């Protein structure tokens, strides 16, 4: 194999040291920081190219000098093998395969073209190709390694069929780093449930999972952005653990960290939103069906840079490198940190859920699925409730202190049922008390006080006292208790409806006619 080609600057320095300064091969090698064999090779090539003085070398620019020294077979001897330029698009496609390096590709290139470029020139051609394509040299995408995700700044729209109201929705985009195989869908929001759900559907579309997911620093995925130790949102982390992948957030305000998906978003905007701009959609399902059709066309479209479509590249080398999907279906969960309030309830999604009262003041985690809400303390479940019940308040009696539980067990129907056992007058008075209060619970204590008087005075006396209070129009515990304490329940009273009092005739009494004039 021929010696690796030196850059022309070093070649000129070697020839200057030999022909201008008259240094020996060892001295020249030491000065140019190359081996003595390289010095011999350069001088031999220069003489074979018809050069004999350093002045002739200075008269040539680097491109012409390279052609003079290396244009033939690679050793200056006019070898028969032609020098074939490498296919840089092929190099770029092959580099994404696991374990493939530029050195390996160069060796395979030389097997096919024995007189081809040496490694340095081979790499220079590839770098020039990348520069022409305006690709970042900093990122090297290996098949099956990363999935890049982001939301589009431009949003599709839904139109309410009844009112004509226009609503913007979000456009989620995911792309595989090596093959550029893309996925897109519309969701109502960027909230955790929609964000994680889009990942789940993207993995199902790819039929596999990348070893890492690279998102932006939106709050649904990263609760605290940090270059060194970002804090991943717990629901998002739970999803990553289920699929066996890792979350590698891009640095804040560093779009080139996720340049792959930034480019994919722009392509999806043109390929999807541009095509659908004149269509009207009334539902998210209808919109996503149209988006899927456009994305399928995009993935089948041949890319000029690589000479293949995204689907062909995905099928050729990336599908097999993805992690398999888990056997168990992932149930999307939402997590929230909360503090147990003094009323031994925690709040989630606008509703209150009880926990055992002894945990008041402690910090807990709330884990919510579409059907249930669990409360965890140090990873141990301490409460579980059905989600989205009819009532805003969900309280389990066992979570309450005994005194609160006893109070909570009382209802208007239970109180009236107990009052009826004492007698109809007692039941009527309790019913009137409950009806008089703005809220029935405000009359619970009054009624319970009346009912408990039966333990001290007996059912008959309480019934008589309630009858007297109803007759005179007083409705309170204190009135009944006063009647019993003073023994008025045993005193008969006249029928108030038939009582007529003698009018008072006095000079100071003006009478009703005075006020009518």
The 8 nearest C-alpha neighbors of each residue, nearest first, counted from 0:
[[1, 2, 113, 3, 109, 114, 117, 73],
 [2, 0, 3, 74, 73, 117, 4, 114],
 [1, 3, 4, 0, 37, 117, 40, 74],
 [4, 2, 117, 1, 5, 118, 119, 0],
 [3, 5, 117, 2, 119, 6, 120, 118],
 [6, 4, 7, 9, 3, 10, 119, 8],
 [5, 7, 8, 9, 10, 4, 119, 65],
 [8, 6, 10, 9, 61, 11, 5, 65],
 [7, 9, 11, 10, 6, 12, 61, 5],
 [10, 8, 12, 7, 11, 6, 13, 5],
 [9, 11, 7, 13, 8, 12, 14, 6],
 [10, 12, 14, 8, 9, 13, 15, 7],
 [11, 13, 9, 15, 10, 14, 16, 8],
 [14, 12, 10, 16, 15, 11, 9, 17],
 [15, 13, 17, 11, 16, 12, 18, 10],
 [14, 16, 19, 12, 18, 13, 17, 53],
 [17, 15, 20, 13, 14, 22, 19, 27],
 [18, 16, 21, 14, 22, 15, 20, 19],
 [19, 17, 15, 21, 14, 53, 20, 16],
 [18, 20, 15, 16, 21, 17, 53, 14],
 [21, 19, 16, 22, 17, 18, 15, 14],
 [20, 22, 17, 18, 19, 16, 23, 15],
 [23, 21, 17, 20, 16, 26, 27, 24],
 [24, 22, 26, 25, 27, 21, 17, 16],
 [23, 25, 27, 26, 35, 28, 38, 22],
 [26, 24, 28, 27, 23, 35, 29, 34],
 [27, 25, 23, 29, 28, 24, 22, 30],
 [26, 28, 30, 24, 25, 29, 16, 22],
 [29, 27, 33, 25, 35, 31, 34, 26],
 [28, 30, 32, 26, 27, 31, 25, 33],
 [29, 31, 27, 28, 32, 26, 33, 16],
 [30, 32, 28, 33, 29, 27, 13, 9],
 [33, 31, 29, 30, 28, 34, 27, 9],
 [34, 32, 28, 31, 37, 29, 35, 38],
 [33, 35, 37, 36, 28, 38, 32, 29],
 [36, 34, 38, 28, 37, 25, 24, 39],
 [37, 35, 39, 34, 38, 40, 33, 28],
 [38, 36, 40, 34, 35, 39, 41, 33],
 [37, 39, 35, 41, 36, 40, 28, 24],
 [38, 40, 36, 42, 37, 41, 43, 35],
 [39, 41, 37, 43, 38, 42, 36, 44],
 [42, 40, 44, 38, 43, 39, 37, 45],
 [43, 41, 45, 39, 44, 40, 46, 38],
 [42, 44, 40, 46, 41, 45, 39, 47],
 [43, 45, 75, 47, 41, 42, 46, 68],
 [46, 44, 48, 42, 50, 47, 43, 68],
 [45, 47, 50, 49, 48, 43, 44, 51],
 [46, 48, 44, 49, 45, 75, 43, 76],
 [47, 49, 45, 46, 67, 50, 68, 44],
 [50, 48, 46, 47, 45, 51, 67, 44],
 [51, 49, 46, 45, 48, 52, 55, 56],
 [50, 52, 46, 49, 53, 45, 55, 18],
 [53, 51, 54, 55, 50, 18, 56, 19],
 [52, 54, 56, 55, 15, 18, 19, 57],
 [55, 53, 57, 56, 52, 58, 51, 19],
 [54, 56, 58, 53, 52, 57, 50, 59],
 [55, 57, 53, 54, 58, 59, 52, 11],
 [58, 56, 54, 59, 55, 53, 60, 11],
 [57, 59, 55, 56, 54, 60, 53, 64],
 [60, 58, 57, 56, 64, 63, 61, 55],
 [59, 61, 63, 62, 64, 58, 57, 56],
 [60, 62, 64, 63, 7, 65, 59, 8],
 [61, 63, 65, 64, 60, 66, 59, 7],
 [64, 62, 66, 65, 60, 61, 59, 67],
 [63, 65, 61, 67, 66, 62, 59, 60],
 [66, 64, 62, 68, 63, 67, 69, 61],
 [65, 67, 70, 63, 64, 69, 68, 62],
 [68, 66, 64, 65, 48, 70, 69, 63],
 [67, 69, 65, 44, 66, 48, 45, 70],
 [70, 68, 73, 66, 71, 65, 67, 75],
 [71, 69, 66, 67, 68, 72, 73, 65],
 [70, 72, 77, 69, 73, 75, 78, 76],
 [73, 71, 78, 77, 114, 74, 80, 79],
 [72, 74, 69, 71, 75, 114, 70, 1],
 [75, 73, 76, 72, 1, 69, 44, 71],
 [76, 74, 44, 77, 73, 47, 71, 69],
 [77, 75, 74, 78, 72, 47, 71, 73],
 [76, 78, 71, 72, 75, 79, 74, 73],
 [79, 77, 72, 76, 80, 71, 73, 74],
 [78, 80, 72, 81, 77, 71, 114, 76],
 [79, 81, 114, 78, 72, 82, 113, 112],
 [82, 80, 83, 114, 79, 72, 115, 71],
 [81, 83, 115, 114, 80, 84, 116, 72],
 [84, 82, 115, 81, 85, 112, 116, 114],
 [83, 85, 86, 82, 115, 116, 124, 121],
 [86, 84, 87, 83, 121, 108, 124, 90],
 [85, 87, 89, 88, 90, 84, 125, 91],
 [86, 88, 90, 89, 125, 85, 91, 128],
 [87, 89, 91, 90, 305, 86, 92, 304],
 [90, 88, 92, 87, 86, 91, 93, 305],
 [89, 91, 87, 93, 88, 92, 94, 86],
 [92, 90, 88, 94, 89, 93, 87, 95],
 [93, 91, 89, 90, 94, 95, 88, 305],
 [94, 92, 90, 95, 91, 96, 89, 99],
 [95, 93, 91, 96, 99, 92, 90, 100],
 [96, 94, 141, 142, 93, 177, 140, 92],
 [95, 97, 94, 142, 93, 99, 141, 98],
 [98, 96, 99, 141, 142, 95, 94, 320],
 [99, 97, 96, 100, 94, 95, 141, 103],
 [98, 100, 94, 97, 96, 103, 93, 101],
 [101, 99, 103, 102, 94, 104, 98, 93],
 [100, 102, 104, 103, 105, 99, 94, 122],
 [101, 103, 105, 100, 104, 106, 118, 99],
 [104, 102, 106, 100, 105, 101, 107, 99],
 [103, 105, 101, 107, 106, 102, 108, 100],
 [106, 104, 108, 102, 103, 107, 101, 109],
 [105, 107, 103, 109, 108, 104, 102, 110],
 [106, 108, 110, 104, 105, 109, 103, 111],
 [107, 109, 105, 111, 106, 110, 112, 104],
 [110, 108, 113, 112, 106, 111, 107, 115],
 [111, 109, 107, 108, 112, 113, 106, 105],
 [110, 112, 108, 109, 113, 107, 115, 106],
 [111, 113, 109, 115, 114, 110, 108, 83],
 [114, 112, 109, 115, 110, 111, 80, 108],
 [115, 113, 80, 112, 82, 72, 81, 73],
 [116, 114, 82, 112, 83, 113, 109, 117],
 [117, 115, 121, 120, 118, 82, 114, 84],
 [116, 118, 3, 120, 119, 121, 4, 115],
 [117, 119, 121, 120, 122, 105, 3, 116],
 [120, 118, 122, 121, 117, 123, 4, 3],
 [119, 121, 123, 122, 118, 117, 116, 124],
 [120, 122, 118, 124, 119, 123, 116, 117],
 [123, 121, 125, 119, 120, 124, 126, 118],
 [122, 124, 120, 126, 125, 121, 127, 119],
 [125, 123, 127, 121, 122, 126, 120, 128],
 [124, 126, 128, 122, 127, 123, 87, 129],
 [127, 125, 123, 129, 128, 124, 122, 130],
 [126, 128, 130, 124, 125, 129, 123, 131],
 [129, 127, 125, 131, 126, 130, 124, 132],
 [130, 128, 132, 126, 131, 134, 127, 133],
 [129, 131, 133, 127, 132, 128, 126, 134],
 [130, 132, 128, 133, 129, 127, 134, 126],
 [131, 133, 129, 130, 134, 128, 304, 127],
 [134, 132, 130, 131, 129, 135, 128, 136],
 [135, 133, 129, 132, 130, 136, 131, 138],
 [134, 136, 137, 138, 133, 129, 130, 255],
 [135, 137, 138, 134, 139, 129, 126, 130],
 [136, 138, 135, 139, 134, 256, 255, 140],
 [139, 137, 136, 135, 140, 256, 134, 258],
 [138, 140, 141, 137, 136, 95, 94, 177],
 [141, 139, 177, 176, 95, 138, 142, 144],
 [140, 142, 95, 144, 177, 96, 97, 143],
 [141, 143, 177, 317, 95, 96, 144, 97],
 [144, 142, 321, 320, 209, 317, 145, 141],
 [143, 145, 210, 209, 141, 142, 211, 140],
 [146, 144, 211, 209, 212, 176, 210, 143],
 [145, 147, 175, 212, 209, 174, 176, 213],
 [148, 146, 213, 174, 260, 173, 212, 214],
 [149, 147, 173, 214, 172, 213, 260, 146],
 [148, 150, 172, 171, 214, 215, 260, 173],
 [151, 149, 171, 170, 172, 152, 169, 148],
 [150, 152, 153, 170, 264, 171, 154, 149],
 [151, 153, 154, 150, 170, 169, 264, 268],
 [154, 152, 151, 155, 268, 170, 169, 272],
 [153, 155, 169, 168, 170, 167, 152, 151],
 [154, 156, 168, 167, 272, 169, 170, 153],
 [157, 155, 167, 166, 168, 165, 154, 158],
 [156, 158, 166, 280, 281, 165, 167, 282],
 [159, 157, 165, 281, 164, 163, 160, 280],
 [160, 158, 163, 164, 161, 162, 281, 165],
 [159, 161, 163, 162, 281, 158, 164, 282],
 [162, 160, 159, 163, 164, 158, 281, 165],
 [163, 161, 164, 159, 160, 158, 165, 281],
 [162, 164, 159, 158, 160, 161, 165, 157],
 [163, 165, 159, 162, 158, 166, 160, 161],
 [166, 164, 158, 157, 163, 159, 156, 167],
 [167, 165, 157, 156, 158, 168, 164, 159],
 [166, 168, 156, 155, 154, 157, 165, 169],
 [169, 167, 187, 155, 156, 154, 186, 166],
 [168, 170, 186, 185, 154, 188, 187, 171],
 [171, 169, 185, 151, 150, 184, 154, 186],
 [170, 172, 150, 184, 183, 185, 149, 169],
 [173, 171, 183, 149, 148, 182, 150, 264],
 [174, 172, 148, 182, 147, 181, 183, 146],
 [175, 173, 181, 147, 180, 179, 146, 260],
 [176, 174, 146, 179, 180, 177, 178, 145],
 [175, 177, 140, 145, 179, 146, 178, 174],
 [176, 178, 142, 140, 95, 141, 175, 179],
 [177, 179, 180, 313, 312, 309, 175, 176],
 [180, 178, 175, 174, 176, 309, 177, 181],
 [181, 179, 309, 178, 175, 174, 298, 310],
 [182, 180, 174, 173, 179, 175, 298, 183],
 [181, 183, 173, 172, 201, 174, 294, 184],
 [184, 182, 172, 171, 173, 181, 170, 294],
 [183, 185, 171, 170, 287, 290, 186, 172],
 [184, 186, 170, 169, 287, 171, 168, 187],
 [187, 185, 169, 188, 168, 193, 170, 184],
 [186, 188, 168, 169, 185, 189, 193, 283],
 [189, 187, 190, 186, 169, 193, 168, 194],
 [188, 190, 194, 193, 191, 169, 219, 187],
 [191, 189, 188, 193, 192, 219, 194, 218],
 [190, 192, 219, 194, 193, 195, 189, 333],
 [191, 193, 195, 194, 190, 196, 333, 331],
 [192, 194, 196, 191, 190, 195, 189, 197],
 [195, 193, 191, 197, 196, 189, 192, 190],
 [196, 194, 198, 197, 192, 193, 191, 235],
 [195, 197, 193, 199, 198, 194, 192, 200],
 [196, 198, 200, 194, 195, 199, 201, 193],
 [199, 197, 201, 195, 196, 200, 202, 194],
 [198, 200, 196, 202, 197, 201, 203, 195],
 [199, 201, 203, 197, 198, 202, 204, 196],
 [200, 202, 204, 198, 203, 199, 197, 205],
 [203, 201, 205, 199, 204, 200, 207, 208],
 [202, 204, 206, 200, 201, 205, 199, 207],
 [205, 203, 201, 202, 206, 200, 182, 207],
 [204, 206, 202, 207, 203, 201, 208, 318],
 [207, 205, 203, 204, 202, 324, 208, 323],
 [206, 208, 323, 321, 205, 324, 322, 202],
 [209, 207, 322, 321, 202, 323, 210, 324],
 [208, 210, 145, 143, 144, 211, 321, 146],
 [211, 209, 244, 144, 145, 245, 208, 143],
 [212, 210, 245, 145, 244, 209, 246, 144],
 [211, 213, 146, 246, 145, 147, 247, 245],
 [212, 214, 147, 247, 248, 146, 148, 246],
 [215, 213, 248, 148, 149, 147, 249, 212],
 [214, 216, 249, 217, 248, 149, 213, 148],
 [217, 215, 221, 224, 248, 218, 214, 251],
 [216, 218, 219, 220, 215, 221, 222, 214],
 [219, 217, 221, 222, 220, 216, 232, 223],
 [218, 220, 191, 217, 190, 221, 232, 194],
 [219, 221, 232, 218, 217, 235, 231, 222],
 [222, 220, 231, 218, 232, 216, 223, 230],
 [221, 223, 218, 232, 230, 231, 220, 224],
 [224, 222, 230, 221, 229, 225, 231, 218],
 [223, 225, 229, 221, 216, 230, 222, 226],
 [226, 224, 229, 228, 227, 223, 250, 230],
 [227, 225, 250, 228, 229, 224, 251, 249],
 [226, 228, 225, 229, 224, 250, 230, 248],
 [229, 227, 225, 226, 230, 224, 223, 231],
 [230, 228, 225, 224, 223, 231, 227, 226],
 [231, 229, 223, 222, 221, 228, 232, 224],
 [230, 232, 221, 222, 220, 233, 236, 229],
 [231, 233, 220, 221, 235, 222, 234, 236],
 [232, 234, 236, 235, 237, 334, 231, 333],
 [235, 233, 237, 333, 236, 334, 232, 332],
 [236, 234, 238, 232, 233, 237, 220, 195],
 [235, 237, 233, 239, 238, 234, 231, 232],
 [238, 236, 234, 240, 235, 239, 233, 241],
 [237, 239, 241, 235, 236, 240, 234, 242],
 [240, 238, 236, 244, 242, 241, 237, 243],
 [241, 239, 243, 237, 238, 242, 236, 244],
 [240, 242, 238, 239, 243, 237, 329, 325],
 [243, 241, 239, 240, 244, 325, 238, 324],
 [244, 242, 240, 241, 239, 245, 210, 322],
 [243, 245, 210, 239, 211, 242, 240, 209],
 [246, 244, 211, 239, 212, 210, 247, 243],
 [245, 247, 212, 211, 248, 213, 239, 244],
 [246, 248, 213, 212, 245, 249, 211, 214],
 [249, 247, 214, 213, 215, 246, 216, 250],
 [250, 248, 256, 215, 213, 214, 251, 257],
 [249, 251, 253, 226, 252, 248, 256, 225],
 [250, 252, 253, 249, 216, 224, 215, 226],
 [251, 253, 254, 250, 249, 255, 216, 256],
 [252, 254, 250, 251, 255, 256, 249, 257],
 [255, 253, 256, 257, 258, 252, 261, 249],
 [256, 254, 258, 257, 253, 259, 261, 135],
 [257, 255, 254, 249, 258, 253, 250, 138],
 [258, 256, 255, 259, 254, 260, 261, 249],
 [257, 259, 255, 261, 260, 256, 254, 262],
 [258, 260, 257, 262, 261, 263, 176, 147],
 [259, 261, 263, 262, 147, 258, 257, 264],
 [262, 260, 258, 264, 263, 259, 257, 265],
 [261, 263, 265, 260, 264, 259, 258, 266],
 [262, 264, 260, 266, 265, 261, 267, 259],
 [265, 263, 267, 261, 262, 266, 260, 151],
 [266, 264, 268, 262, 263, 267, 269, 261],
 [265, 267, 263, 269, 268, 264, 270, 262],
 [268, 266, 270, 264, 271, 269, 265, 263],
 [269, 267, 272, 265, 266, 271, 270, 264],
 [270, 268, 273, 266, 267, 271, 272, 265],
 [269, 271, 267, 268, 273, 266, 274, 272],
 [272, 270, 267, 274, 273, 268, 293, 269],
 [273, 271, 268, 275, 274, 276, 269, 270],
 [272, 274, 269, 276, 271, 275, 270, 268],
 [273, 275, 271, 272, 276, 270, 269, 277],
 [274, 276, 272, 278, 273, 277, 271, 289],
 [275, 277, 273, 278, 274, 272, 279, 155],
 [278, 276, 275, 279, 274, 273, 272, 280],
 [277, 279, 275, 276, 280, 274, 286, 289],
 [280, 278, 277, 281, 158, 157, 156, 276],
 [281, 279, 157, 286, 282, 158, 285, 278],
 [280, 282, 158, 157, 159, 160, 279, 285],
 [283, 281, 285, 284, 280, 286, 157, 158],
 [282, 284, 286, 285, 287, 185, 281, 186],
 [285, 283, 287, 286, 282, 288, 281, 185],
 [284, 286, 282, 288, 283, 287, 280, 289],
 [285, 287, 283, 289, 284, 288, 280, 290],
 [288, 286, 290, 284, 289, 285, 184, 291],
 [287, 289, 291, 285, 286, 290, 284, 292],
 [288, 290, 292, 286, 287, 291, 293, 285],
 [291, 289, 287, 293, 292, 288, 294, 286],
 [292, 290, 294, 288, 293, 289, 287, 295],
 [293, 291, 295, 289, 290, 294, 296, 288],
 [292, 294, 296, 290, 291, 295, 271, 297],
 [295, 293, 297, 291, 296, 292, 290, 298],
 [296, 294, 298, 292, 297, 293, 291, 299],
 [295, 297, 293, 299, 294, 298, 300, 292],
 [298, 296, 294, 300, 295, 299, 293, 270],
 [297, 299, 309, 295, 310, 296, 300, 294],
 [300, 298, 296, 308, 297, 310, 309, 295],
 [299, 301, 297, 308, 298, 296, 302, 309],
 [300, 302, 308, 307, 306, 299, 303, 309],
 [303, 301, 308, 307, 304, 306, 305, 300],
 [302, 304, 306, 305, 301, 307, 308, 88],
 [305, 303, 302, 306, 88, 132, 307, 301],
 [306, 304, 307, 88, 303, 302, 92, 89],
 [305, 307, 303, 302, 304, 301, 308, 88],
 [308, 306, 301, 305, 302, 311, 312, 309],
 [307, 309, 301, 311, 300, 299, 310, 302],
 [308, 310, 298, 180, 312, 311, 178, 179],
 [309, 311, 313, 298, 308, 312, 299, 314],
 [312, 310, 308, 314, 313, 309, 315, 307],
 [311, 313, 315, 309, 178, 310, 314, 316],
 [314, 312, 317, 310, 178, 311, 315, 318],
 [313, 315, 311, 312, 318, 316, 310, 317],
 [316, 314, 312, 313, 311, 317, 318, 319],
 [315, 317, 314, 313, 318, 312, 319, 96],
 [318, 316, 313, 142, 320, 319, 143, 314],
 [317, 319, 320, 314, 313, 321, 316, 207],
 [318, 320, 317, 321, 316, 314, 143, 322],
 [321, 319, 143, 317, 318, 142, 322, 316],
 [322, 320, 143, 207, 208, 209, 318, 319],
 [321, 323, 208, 207, 209, 324, 320, 210],
 [324, 322, 207, 321, 325, 208, 206, 242],
 [323, 325, 207, 326, 208, 322, 242, 206],
 [326, 324, 327, 242, 323, 328, 241, 329],
 [325, 327, 324, 328, 323, 329, 242, 241],
 [328, 326, 325, 329, 324, 241, 330, 242],
 [327, 329, 330, 326, 325, 324, 241, 331],
 [330, 328, 331, 327, 241, 238, 199, 325],
 [331, 329, 332, 328, 368, 369, 238, 327],
 [330, 332, 329, 368, 196, 192, 333, 195],
 [333, 331, 368, 367, 234, 330, 366, 334],
 [332, 334, 367, 234, 366, 368, 335, 192],
 [335, 333, 366, 365, 234, 233, 367, 332],
 [334, 336, 365, 364, 337, 366, 333, 347],
 [335, 337, 364, 363, 365, 334, 362, 338],
 [338, 336, 363, 362, 364, 335, 339, 345],
 [337, 339, 362, 361, 360, 363, 340, 345],
 [340, 338, 359, 360, 345, 361, 343, 344],
 [339, 341, 343, 342, 344, 359, 338, 360],
 [340, 342, 343, 359, 339, 360, 344, 356],
 [341, 343, 340, 344, 359, 356, 339, 353],
 [344, 342, 356, 340, 341, 359, 339, 354],
 [345, 343, 353, 352, 340, 342, 339, 351],
 [346, 344, 339, 352, 351, 340, 353, 337],
 [345, 347, 351, 350, 352, 349, 344, 348],
 [348, 346, 350, 349, 351, 345, 352, 365],
 [347, 349, 350, 346, 351, 387, 367, 386],
 [348, 350, 347, 346, 351, 391, 392, 387],
 [351, 349, 391, 347, 346, 348, 392, 352],
 [352, 350, 346, 392, 345, 344, 393, 391],
 [351, 353, 393, 344, 345, 394, 392, 346],
 [352, 354, 344, 394, 343, 393, 345, 395],
 [353, 355, 382, 398, 343, 344, 356, 381],
 [356, 354, 398, 357, 358, 399, 343, 353],
 [357, 355, 343, 358, 398, 359, 399, 354],
 [356, 358, 355, 359, 343, 354, 398, 400],
 [359, 357, 356, 361, 355, 360, 339, 354],
 [358, 360, 339, 343, 357, 361, 356, 341],
 [361, 359, 339, 338, 340, 358, 362, 341],
 [362, 360, 358, 338, 339, 359, 363, 376],
 [363, 361, 338, 337, 339, 360, 364, 336],
 [362, 364, 376, 337, 375, 336, 338, 361],
 [363, 365, 336, 375, 335, 374, 337, 366],
 [366, 364, 374, 335, 334, 373, 336, 375],
 [365, 367, 334, 373, 333, 372, 374, 364],
 [368, 366, 372, 333, 332, 371, 373, 365],
 [367, 369, 332, 371, 370, 331, 372, 333],
 [368, 370, 371, 367, 386, 332, 331, 372],
 [371, 369, 386, 368, 385, 372, 387, 367],
 [372, 370, 385, 386, 368, 384, 367, 369],
 [371, 373, 367, 384, 386, 383, 366, 385],
 [374, 372, 383, 366, 382, 365, 367, 375],
 [373, 375, 365, 382, 380, 381, 364, 366],
 [376, 374, 380, 364, 379, 378, 363, 381],
 [375, 377, 363, 379, 378, 380, 364, 381],
 [376, 378, 379, 375, 363, 364, 380, 362],
 [377, 379, 376, 375, 380, 364, 363, 374],
 [380, 378, 375, 376, 377, 381, 374, 382],
 [379, 381, 375, 374, 382, 376, 378, 373],
 [380, 382, 375, 374, 379, 376, 354, 383],
 [383, 381, 374, 354, 373, 380, 384, 375],
 [382, 384, 373, 372, 374, 385, 371, 381],
 [385, 383, 372, 371, 386, 373, 382, 352],
 [386, 384, 371, 370, 372, 388, 387, 383],
 [385, 387, 371, 370, 372, 388, 384, 369],
 [388, 386, 389, 385, 370, 350, 390, 371],
 [387, 389, 390, 386, 385, 391, 393, 392],
 [388, 390, 387, 391, 392, 393, 386, 350],
 [391, 389, 392, 388, 393, 387, 350, 351],
 [390, 392, 350, 351, 393, 389, 388, 349],
 [393, 391, 351, 390, 350, 394, 352, 353],
 [392, 394, 352, 351, 353, 391, 390, 395],
 [395, 393, 353, 352, 396, 392, 398, 344],
 [394, 396, 397, 398, 353, 393, 399, 354],
 [397, 395, 398, 399, 404, 394, 407, 400],
 [398, 396, 399, 395, 355, 404, 400, 401],
 [397, 399, 355, 396, 395, 354, 356, 353],
 [398, 400, 396, 397, 404, 356, 403, 401],
 [401, 399, 403, 402, 404, 356, 398, 397],
 [400, 402, 404, 403, 405, 399, 406, 397],
 [403, 401, 405, 404, 400, 406, 399, 407],
 [404, 402, 406, 400, 405, 401, 399, 407],
 [403, 405, 401, 407, 402, 406, 399, 400],
 [406, 404, 402, 408, 403, 407, 401, 409],
 [407, 405, 403, 404, 408, 409, 402, 401],
 [406, 408, 404, 409, 405, 403, 410, 396],
 [407, 409, 405, 406, 404, 410, 403, 396],
 [410, 408, 407, 406, 413, 414, 411, 405],
 [409, 411, 413, 412, 414, 408, 407, 440],
 [412, 410, 414, 413, 415, 409, 439, 443],
 [413, 411, 415, 410, 414, 416, 409, 417],
 [412, 414, 416, 410, 411, 415, 417, 409],
 [415, 413, 411, 417, 416, 412, 418, 410],
 [416, 414, 418, 412, 417, 413, 426, 419],
 [415, 417, 413, 419, 414, 418, 412, 420],
 [418, 416, 414, 420, 415, 419, 413, 421],
 [419, 417, 426, 415, 421, 420, 416, 425],
 [420, 418, 426, 422, 416, 421, 417, 423],
 [419, 421, 417, 418, 422, 416, 423, 426],
 [422, 420, 419, 418, 458, 425, 462, 417],
 [421, 423, 419, 425, 420, 424, 462, 426],
 [422, 424, 426, 425, 419, 427, 421, 418],
 [425, 423, 427, 466, 426, 422, 465, 462],
 [424, 426, 428, 422, 423, 465, 427, 462],
 [425, 427, 418, 419, 423, 429, 424, 428],
 [426, 428, 424, 430, 425, 429, 423, 431],
 [427, 429, 431, 425, 430, 426, 424, 432],
 [430, 428, 432, 426, 431, 427, 446, 425],
 [431, 429, 427, 433, 428, 432, 426, 434],
 [430, 432, 434, 428, 429, 433, 435, 427],
 [431, 433, 429, 435, 434, 430, 474, 442],
 [434, 432, 439, 442, 430, 431, 435, 436],
 [435, 433, 431, 432, 436, 430, 439, 437],
 [434, 436, 432, 433, 431, 437, 442, 439],
 [435, 437, 438, 434, 433, 439, 441, 442],
 [438, 436, 435, 439, 441, 434, 433, 440],
 [437, 439, 436, 440, 441, 442, 433, 434],
 [440, 438, 433, 441, 442, 436, 437, 443],
 [441, 439, 443, 442, 438, 433, 411, 444],
 [440, 442, 439, 438, 443, 436, 444, 437],
 [443, 441, 433, 440, 445, 439, 444, 432],
 [444, 442, 440, 446, 445, 441, 447, 439],
 [443, 445, 447, 446, 442, 448, 441, 440],
 [446, 444, 476, 448, 442, 447, 443, 449],
 [445, 447, 449, 443, 448, 444, 429, 450],
 [446, 448, 444, 450, 449, 445, 443, 451],
 [447, 449, 445, 451, 446, 450, 444, 476],
 [450, 448, 446, 452, 447, 451, 476, 445],
 [451, 449, 447, 452, 448, 453, 446, 418],
 [450, 452, 453, 448, 449, 454, 447, 455],
 [453, 451, 449, 454, 455, 450, 456, 448],
 [452, 454, 457, 458, 456, 451, 455, 450],
 [453, 455, 452, 451, 457, 456, 458, 450],
 [456, 454, 452, 453, 457, 451, 458, 461],
 [455, 457, 453, 454, 452, 460, 461, 458],
 [458, 456, 453, 459, 460, 454, 455, 461],
 [457, 459, 453, 461, 421, 460, 462, 456],
 [460, 458, 462, 461, 457, 463, 421, 456],
 [459, 461, 463, 462, 458, 457, 464, 456],
 [462, 460, 464, 458, 463, 459, 453, 465],
 [461, 463, 459, 465, 460, 425, 464, 422],
 [464, 462, 466, 460, 461, 465, 488, 459],
 [465, 463, 488, 461, 467, 466, 462, 479],
 [464, 466, 468, 462, 425, 467, 463, 424],
 [465, 467, 463, 469, 424, 464, 468, 470],
 [468, 466, 470, 464, 465, 469, 463, 471],
 [469, 467, 465, 473, 471, 470, 466, 472],
 [468, 470, 472, 466, 467, 471, 465, 473],
 [471, 469, 467, 468, 472, 466, 495, 473],
 [470, 472, 468, 469, 473, 467, 495, 466],
 [471, 473, 469, 470, 468, 474, 467, 428],
 [474, 472, 468, 471, 469, 475, 478, 470],
 [475, 473, 432, 472, 468, 428, 478, 469],
 [476, 474, 478, 477, 473, 445, 479, 432],
 [475, 477, 445, 479, 478, 449, 480, 448],
 [476, 478, 480, 475, 479, 481, 445, 482],
 [477, 479, 481, 475, 480, 476, 482, 473],
 [480, 478, 482, 476, 481, 477, 464, 465],
 [479, 481, 477, 483, 478, 482, 484, 476],
 [482, 480, 484, 478, 483, 479, 477, 485],
 [483, 481, 487, 479, 485, 480, 484, 488],
 [484, 482, 486, 480, 481, 485, 488, 487],
 [483, 485, 481, 482, 486, 480, 487, 479],
 [486, 484, 482, 483, 487, 481, 488, 480],
 [487, 485, 483, 488, 484, 482, 489, 490],
 [486, 488, 482, 490, 489, 485, 483, 464],
 [487, 489, 464, 486, 463, 490, 482, 483],
 [490, 488, 487, 486, 491, 463, 460, 464],
 [491, 489, 487, 488, 492, 486, 467, 463],
 [492, 490, 489, 493, 488, 487, 467, 494],
 [491, 493, 490, 494, 495, 467, 470, 489],
 [494, 492, 495, 491, 498, 497, 496, 470],
 [493, 495, 496, 497, 492, 498, 470, 491],
 [496, 494, 498, 497, 493, 470, 492, 471],
 [495, 497, 494, 498, 499, 493, 470, 471],
 [498, 496, 495, 494, 499, 493, 500, 492],
 [497, 499, 495, 496, 494, 500, 493, 501],
 [500, 498, 497, 501, 496, 495, 502, 494],
 [499, 501, 502, 498, 503, 497, 495, 496],
 [502, 500, 503, 499, 504, 498, 505, 497],
 [503, 501, 500, 504, 499, 505, 510, 508],
 [502, 504, 505, 501, 508, 500, 510, 506],
 [503, 505, 502, 508, 506, 507, 501, 510],
 [506, 504, 508, 507, 503, 509, 502, 510],
 [505, 507, 508, 504, 509, 503, 510, 513],
 [508, 506, 505, 509, 504, 510, 503, 513],
 [509, 507, 505, 506, 510, 504, 503, 511],
 [510, 508, 513, 507, 511, 506, 512, 505],
 [511, 509, 512, 508, 513, 514, 504, 507],
 [510, 512, 513, 514, 515, 509, 508, 516],
 [511, 513, 515, 514, 510, 516, 509, 508],
 [512, 514, 511, 515, 516, 510, 509, 508],
 [515, 513, 512, 516, 511, 510, 509, 508],
 [514, 516, 512, 513, 511, 510, 509, 508],
 [515, 514, 513, 512, 511, 510, 509, 508]]
